[in-house]
Amino acid sequence: MSSLVEDEPSLIRQTGFVLFWSARVLSTSCFQIVAVVIGWQMYALTSSTFNLGLVGLCQFLPMLLLTILAGHVADRFDRRVIVRTCQFVEGLTALGLALASWYGVISPHVIFAAAALIGACRTFEAPTTAALLPMVVSPAILPKALALSASAIQTATIIGPALGGVLYIAGAGHAYLFVAVFYLIAGTLISLLQIVVPPAKREPATLRSLFSGFGFIKSRPIILGAISLDMVAVLLGGATALLPVYARDILHTNSLGLGALRASPAIGALLMSLVLTRWPMKSRVGHKMFGAVMVFGAGTVIFGLSTWFPLSMAALIIMGSADVVSVVVRSTLVQLGTPDAMRGRVSAVNSMFIGTSNQLGEFESGMTASLFGTVPAVVLGGVGTILVALAWSQLFKPLRDADRFPERSA
């Protein structure tokens, strides 16, 4: 078997992968920057945890409404055109926010509308990007390409929030303009991609094919259990929407501190990704997933109670490390168990679960914080995550007892 070092040059020499990786880093970084700037700006305008939660809801609702269509579109049309169009629209949205900020017409309603539009674009962009990668690299190096593509996301998730905090010092308008320019560059890079693996034969468009992604996942209890466990755990345990509150009111820091807090889970995720690359999971994958979810819940409790910035960052790093174990198990089950012809639709459903745990989780955090207070909301979410892991271990025993990953589906 080739080593990682031996595989690396073959990928670097493939212009298509370099373009794809670069575009993904830029796009994901831009999304993370926007998340920091919108959150800080909304809280500066309203001082409302409820409005912070509504931003997450505005991003989630388009995903809920458009996911089925997004997966179908990804399997039937040129994926490069879809991704490029989404990135250009996201860039124009960021430009609109920049102009609104400069001319003093920014308001919660403008931010809500922009969040909804970005959420709609991400609904199409995320599953299409996932389905595009196997078309721009040869099958022999696809596993390595998938690993490095995942590292692109983690890298961007670390750089983006920190950069967002720095850019906000110059003003929200300048931060949004930066995002607009780099979304344009990302879309241009996608336009330059060459397809090396032709797409699979497209089946006729029917109502059954439209919903087939859901049916496929439902028919496989292990995949369903893994996706739903990851979704519910992050839904309850995610405190991302409340980070502006912790940064300003509890930890008494500024936008740079907020960027560091948002980057902390990604730091933990990247470190754990490196560990799993060196020592991949080969046995007891089900038990490791459930254990990681419970560690994630415990980290959430620690973060919720902390009033010391270094401890808060450490808790978030632990949460990110635990979360990536769950993500690796889930994504590996999906990748190895999904036929190529259905990759777009299954990726779309998977993206909806991810979006539910992230965007709807932000709404849940904002709502519970407005009802019970910020600290109790986060602590209760962490405890709830642990309880859900215990419950799922009984509801999905095949997942809990899974020892190894399945062979790749044809």
Disulfide bonds with the S-S distance in Angstrom:
none
